[in-house]
Amino acid sequence: MPIALNRRQIIAGLPALWTGLRAPSASAETPPEVTSVRLPVFVNYSDCQVPLYIAEALLHGEGITDVQFVGAGTGPDSSDWISHGEIDFDWNFPPAHMRLIANGVPIKVLAGMHAGCLELFANDSIRGISDLKGKRVGVDVFVGVPHLMLIVIVASVGLDPAKDIEWFTTPDFNPVELFAEGKIDAFLGGPPLPQEMRTRKLGHVILNTGFDKPWSQYFCCMMSATSDFAERNPVATKRILRAVMKSVDFCVAEPEQAARGIVEKGFASRYDYALQAVTDGRYDVWRDYDPADSLRFWGLRMQETGIIDDNPNELIAKGTDWRYLDELKRELKT
């Protein structure tokens, strides 16, 4: 069922935020071809997607009146769901999008959402990424998206991901508890996991993709749509992306309201964790970072490690469409 956010709370700070907005009035534009959209949601699991979760009021303003948040599908990750046609848009990491394109899944990556939100936690025996050799590193799913990212990360310091790392998972994977019990030595996690680790004073961070180069220089999460949806509904695609990008800006301008909104509607369990995720999240770079460059960076690393065989530039040409983003950069000037 669609999950309705409290419109009054979410848009309370919008007038100040949209001062000087040059975008035309949505009501004066061609109406969207469709009025419904299916978006992914990971309740209490992925606080970095805050802008997506609080965009419903803005989507309504764009004529998208039926907003459905999908919390489960075929496979563990939203990249699986979009490949099975269970969602129309996906908010995910660049390697997830690149793998889908390489596998022939018809998607179009549309824009970058924010830079780094991931932190690599380790125990006291590990001081850097190279010290992961011979250690137990937790992943939610073998060859899942976090696993793929860790393969790239450990290979970047000369480790052999297949031979040097003891990958560990369980059916009910809970990295914080596994770490606390000493069953894993390290794991890569996004909010709210880093916030919980700090609250419980567990481990320390050996990599923060929001600050450590080269990872901090590229988008951490990007938004895609199924090719079918984008091709059939170009007006709706632009309107949906515009609502989400406005929501990204809202998180920068009003982080307290954004965090409060997702907690009150059940998308996150703790306000302090959500606020830290919104505050630390680098949502202010979507106009500045080159999304194609981010896909190319991750694609080259994936090619080097054998995750994909295709030339990243060919995948980018096949599976991206930056026209909407270019238009929105002109419209949503600040």
N, C-alpha and C positions, 0 to 999 in steps of 0.2 A: 504494500500500500504506500502511496505517497506520504512523506513525512513533512508536515507543515511547520515551518519556523514561525516565530513570533515576529511578524512584519514590523510592528512598532519598535521593538527593541533593536532589530537588525538595521533599520534604516534611520534610526534616530540621529546618527551623526552624519548622514549623507550630505545635507546641504553644504556644510563647510567643506567636505571632501570634494564635492563636484563643482566648486566655484571655478569658473573659467572653463568648464567643460565645453568643448567645441563639437561634440557629437550631435548629429541631428536628433530631433525628437523621434522616439521609436514609433509613436502613433502616426507620424508623418511619412514613414517609410512603407515599403511594400510589406504586407503582413506575412508572417512565417507560413511556410507550406504545411507544417504540422504544428500542433500545440502541445505535444507530449515529448518527454525525453527520459531516458533511463540512464542514471548515473551510478557509479560504484560508491559504496560506503563500507568502512571497516570500523564499526562501533568500538570505542575504547581501545583502538589498536593503532590508528594512524592519524595522529593529531596534526600532521603537516598538511592534511587535506582540508583544513578549516575553511579556506575560501570557497571550496566546492560545497561544503555542508551548509554554509550560510547564504548561498546565492539564490535561494528559492524566491525570495521577495523580488529580487532583481530580474529573475527569469520570468516571473509573472508580468513584470513591467514590460518585458520584451514580447509578450504574447504567448509565452510557454506556460500554459496554465496547469498542466498535468506533469508534475515533477516526481518521478519515481526513483527512490534510492534503493538500489539492489545490494543486499548484503551477503549473498551467497549465490553460487552457480556451479557450473561444471568445472572442477579444478579448484585449487586453493587460492589462486591469485586473480585479480581483475583482468590481467592480460589473457588469462584462460577464458574468462567470461566474454570478453569482447570477441575473441576468436570463435566462440560458439554462438555469437549473435545475441547474447543475453543482456548486453548493455550497448548503448549507442556511443558513449564517450568513455574514455579511460584516462585517469590521472595516475601516471606510473613513471618508473625510472627509465632513463634512456635505453639501458640494455634490454628492458622488457619490450619496448617498441621495436628496437633493431632486430631482436630475435624473431618477432612476429613477421616483420617485413621479409626477413631472410627465409622464413618458412612459408612464404607465399600468402599469409593472411592479409586480406584486403583492408588495410587501415590507412589513414592519412594523419600524420603528426602535424598539429596545427600551431603549437606555441610552447614556449617554456614557461613554467609556473614560478619556480623559485630555485635558488641555489641550495647548497648542502643542508640536509637535515639529519644525516646519519652519523653515528658515533661508534667507533670500534672500542669496546670495553675489554680489558684484560686483567688477569690477576697479577700479583706482585712479582711473579717469576718472569714476567714479560715486560720489557721496557720499550720495545719497538716492533714494527711489523715483521722484521727479520727473525725476531725471537719466537714467532709462531711456529717455527719448524719443530715438528714432533709433538705439537700441542693439540689438544682437543678443542676444536672450534665448532660451536653450535650453529646449526642452520635449521630453518623450519621445514624445508623440503629439499631433498637432493635435486640439484639442477634447477631449483627454483630461482626467482630473481635475486634475493639476497645472496644465495650461494654463488650465482654467476658474478655478482659484483665483488664478492670476496675472492673469487678465482682471479679476477683482473687485478685486484689490490695486492694480493700476495705475490702474483707473478711480476708485479712492477718492481719488486725489490729482489728479484732473482730466484725466488722459491718456486719449486715445482708443485703446483696445486694438487696433483694426483699422488705424489709420493711423499711430500714433506708435511702435509697437514692430515691430521686424523679428524675427519668430518664426523659430526655427531648430531643425531636427531632422534626424536621420539614421536609417537603418534599425537601425544598431547603436549607438544613443544611449548615450554614456558622458560625462556632463556634466563630470566632473572632468578627464578627458583633453582634452575639447574646450576647456575653460576654460584648461588649462595650455598648449595649443597656440595660444591666442588666437583660436579660431574662434567663441567666444561670449563675451559681455561679462558675462553674469549668468545665474543659474538658481536655481530654488527646489528645495531638497532636504531630505529627512529622513534620519535616521541609517540607515546609517553614513557617508553622504556628507559631512556637516559635519565629522565626526571626521577623515576622510581629508583634507579641505581644510586643516584646521588642522595636521595632521601634516606636510603638504607645504608649509605656509606660503603657500597660494594665496589671493589675494583677501581680502575682508573682508565682514562681515555688515552689511547695511543694513536688515534686518528679521528679528526673531526672534519667531515667533508665541507662544513661551512666556513672553515678557516684555513685548513691545510692545503697547500698547493701540491699538485695541480688540480686536485678535485674541486676546490672551492672556486675555480675559474670557469666552471661549467654548470649548466642546469642539473639539478638533482632530480627534479620531477618535471614531466612534460605532459601535455594533454593531446590526446588523439581522438579521432572519430572513425567509425566504420566508413569505408569508402562509399558504400551504398547510401548511408545517411547523408554524407556530405554532398554527394553528387546529385541526389534526388532533392535535397533540401538546402540549397546554398544560402537562402535568406535566413532560415532557422539556424543554420550552422553559425553564421556570423552573429546573430542575436544571442545565441547561447554562449559563444565564446566571449562576446562583449560583456555579458552579465558576469561571467566568471572573472574576467580581468578587472572589472569594477570591484568585485568582491575581494580580489587580491589587494587592490589599492586600499580598500576599506580596512583590511587587516593591518596595513602599515599605519594608517591614520588613527584607527580606533581599536587597538589590540584588546583592550579590556572588554569592550562590547562584543567583539568577535568571540573571545574566549567564553564569556558569559552565555552567549547565544548557543554555542554547541553543547555546553554543559546542561543548560535548562531543557534542551530538546533531546538529551540522551545520547548525543554523539560522542561525548567524553565524560569520564567519571569524576574528574577533579579539576576545579577551576584553576588552581595554582599550576598544575601541570600544563593545562591547555594554554594559559597565559604565557608561560615560559616558552612553549613551543611557538606561539604566534610572535612573541617578542624576539626570540632568537632566529626565527625563520627569515631567510633573506628573500622576502617577497618584493623587494624594491628594485630587483635587477631585470624584470621581464622586458623592459624597454631597451636595456643596454646590452645584455648578453646575446650572442648569435646562436639561435637554436640549432642551426645546421652544424655549427662548429661543435656544439655539445654532442650531437649524434655522431659526428665524425670522430671525435676524441674517443668515445666509448666504443664505437664500431671498430676502430683500428686496434684497440686493446683486445677486443673480442676476437678479431681476426688473428692476432698474434698468438692467442691462447687456444685457438682451434674451436672456439664456441660457434663461430660462423665462418663460412668459406668465402662469402661474397665480398666484393669490393664495397666498402662503406659508402663511397660517393654514388655508386649505382643504386644502393638501397635508399639513400637519401632522395635521389631523383625520383625513385619509384614510389616512395611511401610518405612523402611530405607535401604540404600545400601551405605556403606562407602568405597567400594573398589576403586572407582575413586578418592575420596578424599585422601585415603592413598597413592595411586600412585602419585598424584600431590604434596603431601607434600614432597615426595622423589625427584621429578623432579624439583620443583620450590623452591629450597633452596636458601636462601639469605646469 
